[in-house]
Amino acid sequence: MGISKGNLSDIENGRRDPRFSTLRSIASGLGMKLSQLLRDY
């Protein structure tokens, strides 16, 4: 996904807010659309 483990961990644990581009990378890495990733938020 092009995201460091530390950065991803910080995002998962609420210590850092992800950039939009990071969210797109996460969604892509999970094989989903960004809208699917964010639909419950």
C-alpha positions, 0 to 999 in steps of 0.5 A, spaced: 500 500 500 505 504 500 504 506 507 509 504 513 507 500 519 508 505 524 503 510 520 498 505 519 498 503 526 498 510 528 491 511 524 488 505 527 489 507 534 487 514 533 494 518 534 494 520 527 489 523 522 490 520 515 491 524 509 486 523 503 491 520 499 493 515 504 485 513 505 485 511 497 491 507 498 488 503 504 482 502 500 486 500 494 490 495 498 483 492 501 480 491 494 475 496 495 472 503 493 474 509 498 466 510 498 466 503 501 471 504 506 468 511 509 460 509 508 459 508 515 463 514 517 
